[in-house]
Amino acid sequence: AGASKLLKQQHEYRTEKMSGVAQRSESGGARVTSNDFDGTEVVVLRGLDDAGMRACAALLELYPHVRELRLHDAALRETDSLSMLASAVDFYGTIEKIVLSSGNAMNVLEWRTTDVITLARDARADEVAFGTFMLERHPQVHTVDLRGRVATRSDAVLRALASAVKQRSGFRALRLSSGSELAVDKWLNPQHQQHPGASFDLGASSMSELRLVAMLLVPLPSCTQLVFHATVIKFHDWRTTGTIDRFLSGALPYADCLVLAECVRFNASLTTLDLGLNGVGPEGARVLAEVLRVNASL
């Protein structure tokens, strides 16, 4: 009788839970139902919107046998749903692999047992955001491996990752696709910052990595120059002179403009930027123009 009562309670709870999940998933995106989860260890869903992603996260409680989520072509407008998914994946501990926009798997099982998070190859915005949320939930992780090349150019997503790295005590390094390893712990250490004159060679890093590194290093008084694509940006005197002279390099690549824009973004004393004769081009001009929204001194 006791077992029968328990089974009845479990059935009622599952029915109530599924009713709530169905309501949350009916918002124009792909619908999530129990049929997607029944009798399978690999759940494949396409075109989820934010409500569908939250529904998927809620269903993990009811289906502990699921080991892999393949969530292709998600159409997300916010990252809150990914935060909910990361919380569910971390709390229930049954999911081993997740596939998002790039189509390349992330082994989340390793993230629970190792100290390195490896993002998916050619990671898109949702994968970087998911990795950031997982990083915040695993204090033992001290390194993020980006050698699969980050593909997203989302300013908000990259800035969230940079912020998570800065706020983590004990975080050590970012591994870049160029082969370089950025020792974040040394750069963010106050004792290191008391010794100016340091530089970092970005080598052949991807454009997203360039921007991420710039977000981390440019605000630091200890970082006096960045070297990339044979172009040297020296900005130790920008903080006092209020002027950046043109580079006269013939052509300033788009990737260089991304990092330069990040340098300008954090500079409160800069009043004049002269980039004449550098062939910046329309794309480079666009990213530099975006900085004017946040830089009140230029």
Rosetta blueprint (number, residue, H / E / L):
1 A L
2 G H
3 A H
4 S H
5 K H
6 L H
7 L H
8 K H
9 Q H
10 Q H
11 H H
12 E H
13 Y H
14 R H
15 T H
16 E H
17 K H
18 M H
19 S H
20 G H
21 V H
22 A H
23 Q H
24 R H
25 S H
26 E L
27 S L
28 G L
29 G L
30 A L
31 R L
32 V L
33 T L
34 S H
35 N H
36 D H
37 F L
38 D L
39 G L
40 T L
41 E L
42 V E
43 V E
44 V E
45 L E
46 R E
47 G L
48 L L
49 D L
50 D H
51 A H
52 G H
53 M H
54 R H
55 A H
56 C H
57 A H
58 A H
59 L H
60 L L
61 E L
62 L L
63 Y L
64 P L
65 H L
66 V L
67 R L
68 E E
69 L E
70 R E
71 L E
72 H E
73 D L
74 A L
75 A L
76 L L
77 R L
78 E L
79 T L
80 D H
81 S H
82 L H
83 S H
84 M H
85 L H
86 A H
87 S H
88 A H
89 V H
90 D H
91 F H
92 Y H
93 G L
94 T L
95 I L
96 E L
97 K E
98 I E
99 V E
100 L L
101 S L
102 S L
103 G L
104 N L
105 A E
106 M E
107 N E
108 V H
109 L H
110 E H
111 W H
112 R H
113 T H
114 T L
115 D L
116 V E
117 I E
118 T E
119 L L
120 A L
121 R L
122 D L
123 A E
124 R L
125 A H
126 D H
127 E H
128 V H
129 A H
130 F H
131 G H
132 T H
133 F H
134 M H
135 L H
136 E H
137 R H
138 H L
139 P L
140 Q L
141 V L
142 H L
143 T E
144 V E
145 D E
146 L L
147 R L
148 G L
149 R L
150 V E
151 A L
152 T L
153 R L
154 S L
155 D H
156 A H
157 V H
158 L H
159 R H
160 A H
161 L H
162 A H
163 S H
164 A H
165 V H
166 K H
167 Q H
168 R L
169 S L
170 G L
171 F L
172 R L
173 A E
174 L E
175 R E
176 L L
177 S L
178 S L
179 G L
180 S L
181 E E
182 L E
183 A E
184 V H
185 D H
186 K H
187 W H
188 L H
189 N L
190 P H
191 Q H
192 H H
193 Q H
194 Q L
195 H L
196 P L
197 G L
198 A E
199 S E
200 F E
201 D E
202 L E
203 G E
204 A L
205 S L
206 S L
207 M H
208 S H
209 E H
210 L H
211 R H
212 L H
213 V H
214 A H
215 M H
216 L H
217 L H
218 V L
219 P L
220 L L
221 P L
222 S L
223 C E
224 T E
225 Q E
226 L E
227 V E
228 F E
229 H L
230 A L
231 T E
232 V E
233 I E
234 K E
235 F L
236 H L
237 D L
238 W H
239 R H
240 T H
241 T H
242 G L
243 T E
244 I E
245 D L
246 R L
247 F L
248 L L
249 S L
250 G L
251 A L
252 L L
253 P L
254 Y H
255 A H
256 D H
257 C H
258 L H
259 V H
260 L H
261 A H
262 E H
263 C H
264 V H
265 R H
266 F L
267 N L
268 A L
269 S L
270 L L
271 T L
272 T E
273 L E
274 D L
275 L L
276 G L
277 L L
278 N L
279 G L
280 V L
281 G H
282 P H
283 E H
284 G H
285 A H
286 R H
287 V H
288 L H
289 A H
290 E H
291 V H
292 L L
293 R L
294 V L
295 N L
296 A L
297 S L
298 L L
